[in-house]
Amino acid sequence: MAHKSFHVTPKDGKWAVRSSGSSRAARVVNTQKEAIDIAREKAKRDGSELYVHGRNGRIRERSTYGKDPYPPKG
């Protein structure tokens, strides 16, 4: 079963936490750090991925939580 990933994105001068495929934010907070903390907890709980977007909307950080189906060799 595929898990939804979580995105931290800028929204009207604040920061939104939303799951992939969703057009509505689950939470909107004042700081990016607060949004990252919320999204990280959700990603850890669900064993999914976290994408942090910068102010320009481009992905600047990506983290995977849970079991990696393709772990690196070595």
PQR file of N, CA, C, O and H, with PARSE charges and radii, in Angstrom:
ATOM      1  N   MET A   1       0.843  -1.173   0.000 -0.4000 1.5000
ATOM      2  CA  MET A   1       0.000   0.000   0.000 -0.0000 2.0000
ATOM      3  C   MET A   1       0.887   1.234   0.000  0.5500 1.7000
ATOM      4  O   MET A   1       1.798   1.342   0.822 -0.5500 1.4000
ATOM      5  N   ALA A   2       0.641   2.139  -0.884 -0.4000 1.5000
ATOM      6  CA  ALA A   2       1.424   3.371  -0.980 -0.0000 2.0000
ATOM      7  C   ALA A   2       0.936   4.368   0.057  0.5500 1.7000
ATOM      8  O   ALA A   2      -0.265   4.544   0.262 -0.5500 1.4000
ATOM      9  H   ALA A   2      -0.099   2.051  -1.552  0.4000 1.0000
ATOM     10  N   HIS A   3       1.895   5.014   0.704 -0.4000 1.5000
ATOM     11  CA  HIS A   3       1.564   6.029   1.693 -0.0000 2.0000
ATOM     12  C   HIS A   3       1.612   7.394   1.029  0.5500 1.7000
ATOM     13  O   HIS A   3       2.414   7.628   0.126 -0.5500 1.4000
ATOM     14  H   HIS A   3       2.871   4.871   0.537  0.4000 1.0000
ATOM     15  N   LYS A   4       0.757   8.284   1.478 -0.4000 1.5000
ATOM     16  CA  LYS A   4       0.793   9.642   0.963 -0.0000 2.0000
ATOM     17  C   LYS A   4       2.001  10.356   1.543  0.5500 1.7000
ATOM     18  O   LYS A   4       2.399  10.103   2.679 -0.5500 1.4000
ATOM     19  H   LYS A   4       0.105   8.094   2.212  0.4000 1.0000
ATOM     20  N   SER A   5       2.562  11.223   0.774 -0.4000 1.5000
ATOM     21  CA  SER A   5       3.667  12.032   1.273 -0.0000 2.0000
ATOM     22  C   SER A   5       3.105  13.354   1.785  0.5500 1.7000
ATOM     23  O   SER A   5       1.974  13.727   1.472 -0.5500 1.4000
ATOM     24  H   SER A   5       2.238  11.428  -0.149  0.4000 1.0000
ATOM     25  N   PHE A   6       3.906  14.048   2.570 -0.4000 1.5000
ATOM     26  CA  PHE A   6       3.494  15.318   3.149 -0.0000 2.0000
ATOM     27  C   PHE A   6       4.376  16.435   2.612  0.5500 1.7000
ATOM     28  O   PHE A   6       5.582  16.258   2.439 -0.5500 1.4000
ATOM     29  H   PHE A   6       4.825  13.745   2.824  0.4000 1.0000
ATOM     30  N   HIS A   7       3.769  17.582   2.352 -0.4000 1.5000
ATOM     31  CA  HIS A   7       4.462  18.734   1.781 -0.0000 2.0000
ATOM     32  C   HIS A   7       4.307  19.939   2.700  0.5500 1.7000
ATOM     33  O   HIS A   7       3.230  20.196   3.237 -0.5500 1.4000
ATOM     34  H   HIS A   7       2.790  17.726   2.492  0.4000 1.0000
ATOM     35  N   VAL A   8       5.408  20.674   2.872 -0.4000 1.5000
ATOM     36  CA  VAL A   8       5.388  21.957   3.574 -0.0000 2.0000
ATOM     37  C   VAL A   8       5.574  23.006   2.485  0.5500 1.7000
ATOM     38  O   VAL A   8       6.610  23.042   1.821 -0.5500 1.4000
ATOM     39  H   VAL A   8       6.284  20.464   2.437  0.4000 1.0000
ATOM     40  N   THR A   9       4.567  23.861   2.304 -0.4000 1.5000
ATOM     41  CA  THR A   9       4.580  24.835   1.216 -0.0000 2.0000
ATOM     42  C   THR A   9       4.206  26.228   1.725  0.5500 1.7000
ATOM     43  O   THR A   9       3.482  26.358   2.712 -0.5500 1.4000
ATOM     44  H   THR A   9       3.726  23.832   2.844  0.4000 1.0000
ATOM     45  N   PRO A  10       4.701  27.269   1.047 -0.5600 1.5000
ATOM     46  CA  PRO A  10       4.293  28.627   1.425  0.2800 2.0000
ATOM     47  C   PRO A  10       2.844  28.885   1.024  0.5500 1.7000
ATOM     48  O   PRO A  10       2.384  28.421  -0.019 -0.5500 1.4000
ATOM     49  N   LYS A  11       2.130  29.634   1.873 -0.4000 1.5000
ATOM     50  CA  LYS A  11       0.728  29.956   1.579 -0.0000 2.0000
ATOM     51  C   LYS A  11       0.391  31.314   2.197  0.5500 1.7000
ATOM     52  O   LYS A  11       0.257  31.438   3.414 -0.5500 1.4000
ATOM     53  H   LYS A  11       2.504  30.011   2.720  0.4000 1.0000
ATOM     54  N   ASP A  12       0.258  32.317   1.350 -0.4000 1.5000
ATOM     55  CA  ASP A  12      -0.171  33.656   1.783 -0.0000 2.0000
ATOM     56  C   ASP A  12       0.654  34.208   2.951  0.5500 1.7000
ATOM     57  O   ASP A  12       0.095  34.737   3.911 -0.5500 1.4000
ATOM     58  H   ASP A  12       0.368  32.217   0.361  0.4000 1.0000
ATOM     59  N   GLY A  13       1.972  34.085   2.868 -0.4000 1.5000
ATOM     60  CA  GLY A  13       2.837  34.603   3.917 -0.0000 2.0000
ATOM     61  C   GLY A  13       2.987  33.685   5.115  0.5500 1.7000
ATOM     62  O   GLY A  13       3.704  34.013   6.060 -0.5500 1.4000
ATOM     63  H   GLY A  13       2.427  33.655   2.088  0.4000 1.0000
ATOM     64  N   LYS A  14       2.325  32.552   5.088 -0.4000 1.5000
ATOM     65  CA  LYS A  14       2.425  31.567   6.168 -0.0000 2.0000
ATOM     66  C   LYS A  14       2.910  30.257   5.554  0.5500 1.7000
ATOM     67  O   LYS A  14       3.332  30.237   4.398 -0.5500 1.4000
ATOM     68  H   LYS A  14       1.742  32.286   4.320  0.4000 1.0000
ATOM     69  N   TRP A  15       2.856  29.170   6.310 -0.4000 1.5000
ATOM     70  CA  TRP A  15       3.314  27.867   5.823 -0.0000 2.0000
ATOM     71  C   TRP A  15       2.223  26.824   6.019  0.5500 1.7000
ATOM     72  O   TRP A  15       1.607  26.738   7.081 -0.5500 1.4000
ATOM     73  H   TRP A  15       2.513  29.186   7.249  0.4000 1.0000
ATOM     74  N   ALA A  16       1.995  26.026   4.967 -0.4000 1.5000
ATOM     75  CA  ALA A  16       0.941  25.023   4.979 -0.0000 2.0000
ATOM     76  C   ALA A  16       1.532  23.619   5.010  0.5500 1.7000
ATOM     77  O   ALA A  16       2.585  23.357   4.427 -0.5500 1.4000
ATOM     78  H   ALA A  16       2.495  26.095   4.104  0.4000 1.0000
ATOM     79  N   VAL A  17       0.837  22.729   5.699 -0.4000 1.5000
ATOM     80  CA  VAL A  17       1.156  21.298   5.702 -0.0000 2.0000
ATOM     81  C   VAL A  17       0.014  20.624   4.973  0.5500 1.7000
ATOM     82  O   VAL A  17      -1.148  20.766   5.354 -0.5500 1.4000
ATOM     83  H   VAL A  17      -0.017  22.941   6.172  0.4000 1.0000
ATOM     84  N   ARG A  18       0.345  19.889   3.922 -0.4000 1.5000
ATOM     85  CA  ARG A  18      -0.704  19.181   3.188 -0.0000 2.0000
ATOM     86  C   ARG A  18      -0.189  17.833   2.726  0.5500 1.7000
ATOM     87  O   ARG A  18       1.019  17.638   2.585 -0.5500 1.4000
ATOM     88  H   ARG A  18       1.289  19.773   3.612  0.4000 1.0000
ATOM     89  N   SER A  19      -1.093  16.908   2.491 -0.4000 1.5000
ATOM     90  CA  SER A  19      -0.701  15.599   1.971 -0.0000 2.0000
ATOM     91  C   SER A  19      -0.752  15.647   0.448  0.5500 1.7000
ATOM     92  O   SER A  19      -1.487  16.446  -0.133 -0.5500 1.4000
ATOM     93  H   SER A  19      -2.074  17.066   2.604  0.4000 1.0000
ATOM     94  N   SER A  20       0.029  14.792  -0.186 -0.4000 1.5000
ATOM     95  CA  SER A  20       0.059  14.790  -1.649 -0.0000 2.0000
ATOM     96  C   SER A  20      -1.321  14.443  -2.189  0.5500 1.7000
ATOM     97  O   SER A  20      -2.036  13.615  -1.625 -0.5500 1.4000
ATOM     98  H   SER A  20       0.626  14.143   0.286  0.4000 1.0000
ATOM     99  N   GLY A  21      -1.674  15.079  -3.268 -0.4000 1.5000
ATOM    100  CA  GLY A  21      -2.964  14.837  -3.894 -0.0000 2.0000
ATOM    101  C   GLY A  21      -4.089  15.670  -3.299  0.5500 1.7000
ATOM    102  O   GLY A  21      -5.209  15.648  -3.808 -0.5500 1.4000
ATOM    103  H   GLY A  21      -1.093  15.752  -3.726  0.4000 1.0000
ATOM    104  N   SER A  22      -3.807  16.396  -2.239 -0.4000 1.5000
ATOM    105  CA  SER A  22      -4.825  17.207  -1.593 -0.0000 2.0000
ATOM    106  C   SER A  22      -4.632  18.670  -1.968  0.5500 1.7000
ATOM    107  O   SER A  22      -3.511  19.177  -1.953 -0.5500 1.4000
ATOM    108  H   SER A  22      -2.896  16.413  -1.825  0.4000 1.0000
ATOM    109  N   SER A  23      -5.707  19.336  -2.297 -0.4000 1.5000
ATOM    110  CA  SER A  23      -5.603  20.751  -2.636 -0.0000 2.0000
ATOM    111  C   SER A  23      -5.748  21.633  -1.397  0.5500 1.7000
ATOM    112  O   SER A  23      -5.365  22.803  -1.417 -0.5500 1.4000
ATOM    113  H   SER A  23      -6.619  18.925  -2.309  0.4000 1.0000
ATOM    114  N   ARG A  24      -6.297  21.075  -0.323 -0.4000 1.5000
ATOM    115  CA  ARG A  24      -6.490  21.839   0.910 -0.0000 2.0000
ATOM    116  C   ARG A  24      -5.401  21.505   1.912  0.5500 1.7000
ATOM    117  O   ARG A  24      -4.957  20.360   1.997 -0.5500 1.4000
ATOM    118  H   ARG A  24      -6.608  20.125  -0.307  0.4000 1.0000
ATOM    119  N   ALA A  25      -4.972  22.496   2.667 -0.4000 1.5000
ATOM    120  CA  ALA A  25      -3.955  22.304   3.693 -0.0000 2.0000
ATOM    121  C   ALA A  25      -4.572  21.681   4.938  0.5500 1.7000
ATOM    122  O   ALA A  25      -5.684  22.033   5.334 -0.5500 1.4000
ATOM    123  H   ALA A  25      -5.332  23.426   2.598  0.4000 1.0000
ATOM    124  N   ALA A  26      -3.840  20.752   5.554 -0.4000 1.5000
ATOM    125  CA  ALA A  26      -4.282  20.161   6.811 -0.0000 2.0000
ATOM    126  C   ALA A  26      -4.087  21.163   7.949  0.5500 1.7000
ATOM    127  O   ALA A  26      -4.905  21.249   8.864 -0.5500 1.4000
ATOM    128  H   ALA A  26      -2.937  20.467   5.232  0.4000 1.0000
ATOM    129  N   ARG A  27      -2.980  21.923   7.876 -0.4000 1.5000
ATOM    130  CA  ARG A  27      -2.681  22.952   8.869 -0.0000 2.0000
ATOM    131  C   ARG A  27      -1.989  24.118   8.189  0.5500 1.7000
ATOM    132  O   ARG A  27      -1.251  23.923   7.224 -0.5500 1.4000
ATOM    133  H   ARG A  27      -2.314  21.853   7.132  0.4000 1.0000
ATOM    134  N   VAL A  28      -2.216  25.314   8.674 -0.4000 1.5000
ATOM    135  CA  VAL A  28      -1.498  26.510   8.228 -0.0000 2.0000
ATOM    136  C   VAL A  28      -0.960  27.164   9.497  0.5500 1.7000
ATOM    137  O   VAL A  28      -1.711  27.456  10.427 -0.5500 1.4000
ATOM    138  H   VAL A  28      -2.816  25.473   9.458  0.4000 1.0000
ATOM    139  N   VAL A  29       0.369  27.390   9.519 -0.4000 1.5000
ATOM    140  CA  VAL A  29       1.023  27.948  10.698 -0.0000 2.0000
ATOM    141  C   VAL A  29       1.895  29.137  10.294  0.5500 1.7000
ATOM    142  O   VAL A  29       2.099  29.387   9.106 -0.5500 1.4000
ATOM    143  H   VAL A  29       0.980  27.153   8.763  0.4000 1.0000
ATOM    144  N   ASN A  30       2.402  29.859  11.277 -0.4000 1.5000
ATOM    145  CA  ASN A  30       3.164  31.078  11.004 -0.0000 2.0000
ATOM    146  C   ASN A  30       4.587  30.838  10.535  0.5500 1.7000
ATOM    147  O   ASN A  30       5.094  31.603   9.714 -0.5500 1.4000
ATOM    148  H   ASN A  30       2.236  29.656  12.242  0.4000 1.0000
ATOM    149  N   THR A  31       5.256  29.787  11.037 -0.4000 1.5000
ATOM    150  CA  THR A  31       6.660  29.584  10.700 -0.0000 2.0000
ATOM    151  C   THR A  31       6.883  28.280   9.941  0.5500 1.7000
ATOM    152  O   THR A  31       6.137  27.313  10.095 -0.5500 1.4000
ATOM    153  H   THR A  31       4.844  29.166  11.704  0.4000 1.0000
ATOM    154  N   GLN A  32       7.925  28.280   9.121 -0.4000 1.5000
ATOM    155  CA  GLN A  32       8.272  27.075   8.371 -0.0000 2.0000
ATOM    156  C   GLN A  32       8.713  25.969   9.326  0.5500 1.7000
ATOM    157  O   GLN A  32       8.379  24.803   9.117 -0.5500 1.4000
ATOM    158  H   GLN A  32       8.531  29.065   8.996  0.4000 1.0000
ATOM    159  N   LYS A  33       9.457  26.321  10.367 -0.4000 1.5000
ATOM    160  CA  LYS A  33       9.930  25.316  11.322 -0.0000 2.0000
ATOM    161  C   LYS A  33       8.758  24.585  11.966  0.5500 1.7000
ATOM    162  O   LYS A  33       8.781  23.361  12.094 -0.5500 1.4000
ATOM    163  H   LYS A  33       9.728  27.268  10.537  0.4000 1.0000
ATOM    164  N   GLU A  34       7.741  25.328  12.366 -0.4000 1.5000
ATOM    165  CA  GLU A  34       6.570  24.717  12.983 -0.0000 2.0000
ATOM    166  C   GLU A  34       5.877  23.771  11.995  0.5500 1.7000
ATOM    167  O   GLU A  34       5.449  22.679  12.368 -0.5500 1.4000
ATOM    168  H   GLU A  34       7.722  26.322  12.262  0.4000 1.0000
ATOM    169  N   ALA A  35       5.771  24.196  10.747 -0.4000 1.5000
ATOM    170  CA  ALA A  35       5.146  23.355   9.722 -0.0000 2.0000
ATOM    171  C   ALA A  35       5.966  22.088   9.477  0.5500 1.7000
ATOM    172  O   ALA A  35       5.407  21.003   9.320 -0.5500 1.4000
ATOM    173  H   ALA A  35       6.118  25.083  10.444  0.4000 1.0000
ATOM    174  N   ILE A  36       7.292  22.230   9.446 -0.4000 1.5000
ATOM    175  CA  ILE A  36       8.161  21.070   9.244 -0.0000 2.0000
ATOM    176  C   ILE A  36       8.005  20.085  10.393  0.5500 1.7000
ATOM    177  O   ILE A  36       7.922  18.880  10.160 -0.5500 1.4000
ATOM    178  H   ILE A  36       7.746  23.112   9.573  0.4000 1.0000
ATOM    179  N   ASP A  37       7.965  20.575  11.629 -0.4000 1.5000
ATOM    180  CA  ASP A  37       7.806  19.703  12.794 -0.0000 2.0000
ATOM    181  C   ASP A  37       6.497  18.918  12.724  0.5500 1.7000
ATOM    182  O   ASP A  37       6.477  17.721  13.013 -0.5500 1.4000
ATOM    183  H   ASP A  37       8.033  21.554  11.818  0.4000 1.0000
ATOM    184  N   ILE A  38       5.418  19.577  12.347 -0.4000 1.5000
ATOM    185  CA  ILE A  38       4.113  18.926  12.237 -0.0000 2.0000
ATOM    186  C   ILE A  38       4.146  17.865  11.135  0.5500 1.7000
ATOM    187  O   ILE A  38       3.713  16.731  11.338 -0.5500 1.4000
ATOM    188  H   ILE A  38       5.434  20.549  12.112  0.4000 1.0000
ATOM    189  N   ALA A  39       4.665  18.250   9.970 -0.4000 1.5000
ATOM    190  CA  ALA A  39       4.703  17.329   8.832 -0.0000 2.0000
ATOM    191  C   ALA A  39       5.633  16.155   9.104  0.5500 1.7000
ATOM    192  O   ALA A  39       5.341  15.036   8.684 -0.5500 1.4000
ATOM    193  H   ALA A  39       5.017  19.171   9.805  0.4000 1.0000
ATOM    194  N   ARG A  40       6.749  16.383   9.797 -0.4000 1.5000
ATOM    195  CA  ARG A  40       7.688  15.303  10.108 -0.0000 2.0000
ATOM    196  C   ARG A  40       7.029  14.257  11.004  0.5500 1.7000
ATOM    197  O   ARG A  40       7.201  13.057  10.792 -0.5500 1.4000
ATOM    198  H   ARG A  40       6.987  17.293  10.138  0.4000 1.0000
ATOM    199  N   GLU A  41       6.279  14.711  12.001 -0.4000 1.5000
ATOM    200  CA  GLU A  41       5.583  13.769  12.884 -0.0000 2.0000
ATOM    201  C   GLU A  41       4.568  12.932  12.109  0.5500 1.7000
ATOM    202  O   GLU A  41       4.452  11.727  12.330 -0.5500 1.4000
ATOM    203  H   GLU A  41       6.139  15.686  12.173  0.4000 1.0000
ATOM    204  N   LYS A  42       3.837  13.571  11.205 -0.4000 1.5000
ATOM    205  CA  LYS A  42       2.866  12.841  10.383 -0.0000 2.0000
ATOM    206  C   LYS A  42       3.563  11.832   9.478  0.5500 1.7000
ATOM    207  O   LYS A  42       3.093  10.704   9.331 -0.5500 1.4000
ATOM    208  H   LYS A  42       3.932  14.551  11.026  0.4000 1.0000
ATOM    209  N   ALA A  43       4.680  12.228   8.870 -0.4000 1.5000
ATOM    210  CA  ALA A  43       5.421  11.337   7.977 -0.0000 2.0000
ATOM    211  C   ALA A  43       6.004  10.157   8.742  0.5500 1.7000
ATOM    212  O   ALA A  43       5.974   9.027   8.252 -0.5500 1.4000
ATOM    213  H   ALA A  43       5.061  13.145   8.989  0.4000 1.0000
ATOM    214  N   LYS A  44       6.530  10.404   9.931 -0.4000 1.5000
ATOM    215  CA  LYS A  44       7.070   9.317  10.752 -0.0000 2.0000
ATOM    216  C   LYS A  44       5.967   8.350  11.154  0.5500 1.7000
ATOM    217  O   LYS A  44       6.151   7.134  11.103 -0.5500 1.4000
ATOM    218  H   LYS A  44       6.554  11.321  10.328  0.4000 1.0000
ATOM    219  N   ARG A  45       4.824   8.889  11.553 -0.4000 1.5000
ATOM    220  CA  ARG A  45       3.691   8.058  11.972 -0.0000 2.0000
ATOM    221  C   ARG A  45       3.204   7.164  10.828  0.5500 1.7000
ATOM    222  O   ARG A  45       2.873   5.997  11.035 -0.5500 1.4000
ATOM    223  H   ARG A  45       4.674   9.877  11.595  0.4000 1.0000
ATOM    224  N   ASP A  46       3.166   7.737   9.611 -0.4000 1.5000
ATOM    225  CA  ASP A  46       2.651   6.995   8.462 -0.0000 2.0000
ATOM    226  C   ASP A  46       3.730   6.240   7.691  0.5500 1.7000
ATOM    227  O   ASP A  46       3.412   5.476   6.781 -0.5500 1.4000
ATOM    228  H   ASP A  46       3.434   8.685   9.443  0.4000 1.0000
ATOM    229  N   GLY A  47       5.012   6.445   8.045 -0.4000 1.5000
ATOM    230  CA  GLY A  47       6.101   5.799   7.309 -0.0000 2.0000
ATOM    231  C   GLY A  47       6.136   6.279   5.870  0.5500 1.7000
ATOM    232  O   GLY A  47       6.223   5.475   4.942 -0.5500 1.4000
ATOM    233  H   GLY A  47       5.270   7.066   8.785  0.4000 1.0000
ATOM    234  N   SER A  48       6.068   7.592   5.683 -0.4000 1.5000
ATOM    235  CA  SER A  48       6.001   8.152   4.332 -0.0000 2.0000
ATOM    236  C   SER A  48       7.114   9.178   4.112  0.5500 1.7000
ATOM    237  O   SER A  48       8.091   9.207   4.861 -0.5500 1.4000
ATOM    238  H   SER A  48       5.997   8.246   6.436  0.4000 1.0000
ATOM    239  N   GLU A  49       6.965  10.010   3.093 -0.4000 1.5000
ATOM    240  CA  GLU A  49       7.985  10.986   2.739 -0.0000 2.0000
ATOM    241  C   GLU A  49       7.552  12.393   3.111  0.5500 1.7000
ATOM    242  O   GLU A  49       6.364  12.705   3.192 -0.5500 1.4000
ATOM    243  H   GLU A  49       6.172   9.986   2.486  0.4000 1.0000
ATOM    244  N   LEU A  50       8.565  13.239   3.337 -0.4000 1.5000
ATOM    245  CA  LEU A  50       8.341  14.642   3.656 -0.0000 2.0000
ATOM    246  C   LEU A  50       9.078  15.483   2.630  0.5500 1.7000
ATOM    247  O   LEU A  50      10.271  15.283   2.399 -0.5500 1.4000
ATOM    248  H   LEU A  50       9.530  12.985   3.272  0.4000 1.0000
ATOM    249  N   TYR A  51       8.375  16.422   2.015 -0.4000 1.5000
ATOM    250  CA  TYR A  51       8.967  17.365   1.058 -0.0000 2.0000
ATOM    251  C   TYR A  51       8.833  18.765   1.636  0.5500 1.7000
ATOM    252  O   TYR A  51       7.734  19.197   1.985 -0.5500 1.4000
ATOM    253  H   TYR A  51       7.407  16.584   2.203  0.4000 1.0000
ATOM    254  N   VAL A  52       9.953  19.474   1.736 -0.4000 1.5000
ATOM    255  CA  VAL A  52       9.942  20.855   2.223 -0.0000 2.0000
ATOM    256  C   VAL A  52      10.220  21.754   1.034  0.5500 1.7000
ATOM    257  O   VAL A  52      11.254  21.629   0.378 -0.5500 1.4000
ATOM    258  H   VAL A  52      10.845  19.123   1.452  0.4000 1.0000
ATOM    259  N   HIS A  53       9.295  22.661   0.757 -0.4000 1.5000
ATOM    260  CA  HIS A  53       9.419  23.602  -0.344 -0.0000 2.0000
ATOM    261  C   HIS A  53       9.929  24.935   0.194  0.5500 1.7000
ATOM    262  O   HIS A  53       9.615  25.313   1.323 -0.5500 1.4000
ATOM    263  H   HIS A  53       8.455  22.763   1.289  0.4000 1.0000
ATOM    264  N   GLY A  54      10.708  25.640  -0.603 -0.4000 1.5000
ATOM    265  CA  GLY A  54      11.178  26.979  -0.235 -0.0000 2.0000
ATOM    266  C   GLY A  54      10.127  28.020  -0.548  0.5500 1.7000
ATOM    267  O   GLY A  54       9.040  27.694  -1.025 -0.5500 1.4000
ATOM    268  H   GLY A  54      10.963  25.333  -1.520  0.4000 1.0000
ATOM    269  N   ARG A  55      10.449  29.269  -0.281 -0.4000 1.5000
ATOM    270  CA  ARG A  55       9.501  30.360  -0.562 -0.0000 2.0000
ATOM    271  C   ARG A  55       9.134  30.452  -2.040  0.5500 1.7000
ATOM    272  O   ARG A  55       8.049  30.922  -2.385 -0.5500 1.4000
ATOM    273  H   ARG A  55      11.332  29.534   0.106  0.4000 1.0000
ATOM    274  N   ASN A  56      10.039  30.002  -2.915 -0.4000 1.5000
ATOM    275  CA  ASN A  56       9.770  30.039  -4.349 -0.0000 2.0000
ATOM    276  C   ASN A  56       8.923  28.849  -4.816  0.5500 1.7000
ATOM    277  O   ASN A  56       8.573  28.772  -5.994 -0.5500 1.4000
ATOM    278  H   ASN A  56      10.920  29.620  -2.634  0.4000 1.0000
ATOM    279  N   GLY A  57       8.591  27.927  -3.916 -0.4000 1.5000
ATOM    280  CA  GLY A  57       7.746  26.788  -4.252 -0.0000 2.0000
ATOM    281  C   GLY A  57       8.505  25.543  -4.692  0.5500 1.7000
ATOM    282  O   GLY A  57       7.915  24.470  -4.826 -0.5500 1.4000
ATOM    283  H   GLY A  57       8.876  27.990  -2.959  0.4000 1.0000
ATOM    284  N   ARG A  58       9.818  25.681  -4.920 -0.4000 1.5000
ATOM    285  CA  ARG A  58      10.623  24.538  -5.355 -0.0000 2.0000
ATOM    286  C   ARG A  58      11.022  23.680  -4.156  0.5500 1.7000
ATOM    287  O   ARG A  58      11.256  24.198  -3.064 -0.5500 1.4000
ATOM    288  H   ARG A  58      10.297  26.552  -4.811  0.4000 1.0000
ATOM    289  N   ILE A  59      11.098  22.372  -4.366 -0.4000 1.5000
ATOM    290  CA  ILE A  59      11.492  21.454  -3.300 -0.0000 2.0000
ATOM    291  C   ILE A  59      12.951  21.716  -2.940  0.5500 1.7000
ATOM    292  O   ILE A  59      13.815  21.751  -3.816 -0.5500 1.4000
ATOM    293  H   ILE A  59      10.908  21.952  -5.253  0.4000 1.0000
ATOM    294  N   ARG A  60      13.221  21.899  -1.647 -0.4000 1.5000
ATOM    295  CA  ARG A  60      14.592  22.137  -1.213 -0.0000 2.0000
ATOM    296  C   ARG A  60      15.104  21.047  -0.285  0.5500 1.7000
ATOM    297  O   ARG A  60      16.301  20.981  -0.003 -0.5500 1.4000
ATOM    298  H   ARG A  60      12.519  21.871  -0.935  0.4000 1.0000
ATOM    299  N   GLU A  61      14.196  20.184   0.195 -0.4000 1.5000
ATOM    300  CA  GLU A  61      14.590  19.116   1.100 -0.0000 2.0000
ATOM    301  C   GLU A  61      13.594  17.972   0.998  0.5500 1.7000
ATOM    302  O   GLU A  61      12.395  18.189   0.826 -0.5500 1.4000
ATOM    303  H   GLU A  61      13.224  20.237  -0.035  0.4000 1.0000
ATOM    304  N   ARG A  62      14.104  16.755   1.107 -0.4000 1.5000
ATOM    305  CA  ARG A  62      13.239  15.575   1.034 -0.0000 2.0000
ATOM    306  C   ARG A  62      13.736  14.556   2.051  0.5500 1.7000
ATOM    307  O   ARG A  62      14.935  14.287   2.120 -0.5500 1.4000
ATOM    308  H   ARG A  62      15.078  16.578   1.247  0.4000 1.0000
ATOM    309  N   SER A  63      12.833  13.989   2.837 -0.4000 1.5000
ATOM    310  CA  SER A  63      13.181  12.979   3.832 -0.0000 2.0000
ATOM    311  C   SER A  63      12.217  11.817   3.718  0.5500 1.7000
ATOM    312  O   SER A  63      11.025  12.004   3.472 -0.5500 1.4000
ATOM    313  H   SER A  63      11.859  14.207   2.781  0.4000 1.0000
ATOM    314  N   THR A  64      12.745  10.608   3.900 -0.4000 1.5000
ATOM    315  CA  THR A  64      11.926   9.403   3.867 -0.0000 2.0000
ATOM    316  C   THR A  64      11.926   8.767   5.242  0.5500 1.7000
ATOM    317  O   THR A  64      12.978   8.631   5.866 -0.5500 1.4000
ATOM    318  H   THR A  64      13.712  10.456   4.100  0.4000 1.0000
ATOM    319  N   TYR A  65      10.757   8.376   5.720 -0.4000 1.5000
ATOM    320  CA  TYR A  65      10.615   7.722   7.014 -0.0000 2.0000
ATOM    321  C   TYR A  65       9.975   6.369   6.795  0.5500 1.7000
ATOM    322  O   TYR A  65       9.178   6.198   5.872 -0.5500 1.4000
ATOM    323  H   TYR A  65       9.902   8.486   5.213  0.4000 1.0000
ATOM    324  N   GLY A  66      10.313   5.408   7.633 -0.4000 1.5000
ATOM    325  CA  GLY A  66       9.790   4.071   7.479 -0.0000 2.0000
ATOM    326  C   GLY A  66      10.793   3.191   6.762  0.5500 1.7000
ATOM    327  O   GLY A  66      11.955   3.562   6.598 -0.5500 1.4000
ATOM    328  H   GLY A  66      10.960   5.547   8.383  0.4000 1.0000
ATOM    329  N   LYS A  67      10.341   2.033   6.339 -0.4000 1.5000
ATOM    330  CA  LYS A  67      11.230   1.069   5.674 -0.0000 2.0000
ATOM    331  C   LYS A  67      11.447   1.478   4.221  0.5500 1.7000
ATOM    332  O   LYS A  67      10.494   1.696   3.473 -0.5500 1.4000
ATOM    333  H   LYS A  67       9.397   1.731   6.472  0.4000 1.0000
ATOM    334  N   ASP A  68      12.708   1.575   3.839 -0.4000 1.5000
ATOM    335  CA  ASP A  68      13.074   1.938   2.480 -0.0000 2.0000
ATOM    336  C   ASP A  68      13.083   0.685   1.611  0.5500 1.7000
ATOM    337  O   ASP A  68      13.857  -0.235   1.879 -0.5500 1.4000
ATOM    338  H   ASP A  68      13.483   1.397   4.447  0.4000 1.0000
ATOM    339  N   PRO A  69      12.238   0.621   0.571 -0.5600 1.5000
ATOM    340  CA  PRO A  69      12.208  -0.575  -0.275  0.2800 2.0000
ATOM    341  C   PRO A  69      13.454  -0.707  -1.149  0.5500 1.7000
ATOM    342  O   PRO A  69      13.703  -1.785  -1.690 -0.5500 1.4000
ATOM    343  N   TYR A  70      14.233   0.347  -1.301 -0.4000 1.5000
ATOM    344  CA  TYR A  70      15.443   0.321  -2.111 -0.0000 2.0000
ATOM    345  C   TYR A  70      16.632   0.921  -1.327  0.5500 1.7000
ATOM    346  O   TYR A  70      17.136   1.984  -1.690 -0.5500 1.4000
ATOM    347  H   TYR A  70      14.031   1.222  -0.862  0.4000 1.0000
ATOM    348  N   PRO A  71      17.076   0.242  -0.254 -0.5600 1.5000
ATOM    349  CA  PRO A  71      18.170   0.805   0.529  0.2800 2.0000
ATOM    350  C   PRO A  71      19.472   0.840  -0.272  0.5500 1.7000
ATOM    351  O   PRO A  71      19.682   0.000  -1.147 -0.5500 1.4000
ATOM    352  N   PRO A  72      20.346   1.808   0.020 -0.5600 1.5000
ATOM    353  CA  PRO A  72      21.617   1.885  -0.704  0.2800 2.0000
ATOM    354  C   PRO A  72      22.529   0.709  -0.351  0.5500 1.7000
ATOM    355  O   PRO A  72      22.465   0.190   0.764 -0.5500 1.4000
ATOM    356  N   LYS A  73      23.367   0.290  -1.280 -0.4000 1.5000
ATOM    357  CA  LYS A  73      24.305  -0.806  -1.033 -0.0000 2.0000
ATOM    358  C   LYS A  73      25.486  -0.269  -0.246  0.5500 1.7000
ATOM    359  O   LYS A  73      25.856   0.899  -0.365 -0.5500 1.4000
ATOM    360  H   LYS A  73      23.419   0.712  -2.186  0.4000 1.0000
ATOM    361  N   GLY A  74      26.072  -1.146   0.564 -0.4000 1.5000
ATOM    362  CA  GLY A  74      27.307  -0.782   1.259 -0.0000 2.0000
ATOM    363  C   GLY A  74      27.126  -0.481   2.630  0.5500 1.7000
ATOM    364  O   GLY A  74      28.091  -0.160   3.325 -0.5500 1.4000
ATOM    365  H   GLY A  74      25.772  -2.095   0.661  0.4000 1.0000
TER
END
